[in-house]
Amino acid sequence: MAPYARDKRSPPPDTRKTVERMQDSLALPYGGERAATGDEDAAIRAACVDPAAFAPLYRRYRDRVYWYVRTRTTTDEDAADLTQQIFAQAVAALGQYRPGRGPFAAWLFAIARNALANFHRRQRPTVAWDALPGALQPVAVDDPLAAALRREDLERLHALFDALDADKRELLALRFVARLTVGEIAAVIGKSEAATYKRLTRTLRALAVQFEGVEP
């Protein structure tokens, strides 16, 4: 595997509706991102025999793993190094993966979560707002008033995100950065799918209420 280099491009945001979209997305899988496809199963079997066959899996998951790691590290360099370590561990342990115990994505992100826990034993863990890609990132706009409103929205959402406890920030990172399903997140954190869904729903509902400035 070549050293990981992140793609700095991000899709355009819609800051005002970010929390609402996050809530709505819980009812849907991430299209095109599902694990346990025939191609993926075949790649796993091939990689158990020849590590070079892991390349398609690496390409499929590298950005998702990197951004998840980046939300919990303070520098791009640390995130890139950890991403490489995580995939090296995954290749070495691939023979231990059992499809019947859960999807490959959950297995891989459990490795990532453990690697981050080891990394943070001597450091203060964090989920970094500025590393969240996509809809949470600002872009330039032509309308000064719209730009000002967007900056205000971002500042409010930033403050709400920082006020969450570490477990809730990680839930959001696993869902909206790593793009895992609720079931996959449950497998990663060792909770039931129902309990995980409830925690995500409550977290997003509280964010929505606070973002609109309404007292619960």
Sequence and secondary structure as in RCSB ss.txt:
>XXXX:A:sequence
MAPYARDKRSPPPDTRKTVERMQDSLALPYGGERAATGDEDAAIRAACVDPAAFAPLYRRYRDRVYWYVRTRTTT
DEDAADLTQQIFAQAVAALGQYRPGRGPFAAWLFAIARNALANFHRRQRPTVAWDALPGALQPVAVDDPLAAALR
REDLERLHALFDALDADKRELLALRFVARLTVGEIAAVIGKSEAATYKRLTRTLRALAVQFEGVEP
>XXXX:A:secstr
              GGGHHHHHHHHTTS  TT  SS HHHHHHHHHHHH GGGGHHHHHHHHHHHHHHHHTTSSS
HHHHHHHHHHHHHHHHHHGGG  GGGS HHHHHHHHHHHHHHHHGGGS     GGG  GGGS    S HHHHHHH
HHHHHHHHHHHHHS HHHHHHHHHHHTS   HHHHHHHHT  HHHHHHHHHHHHHHHHHHHTT   
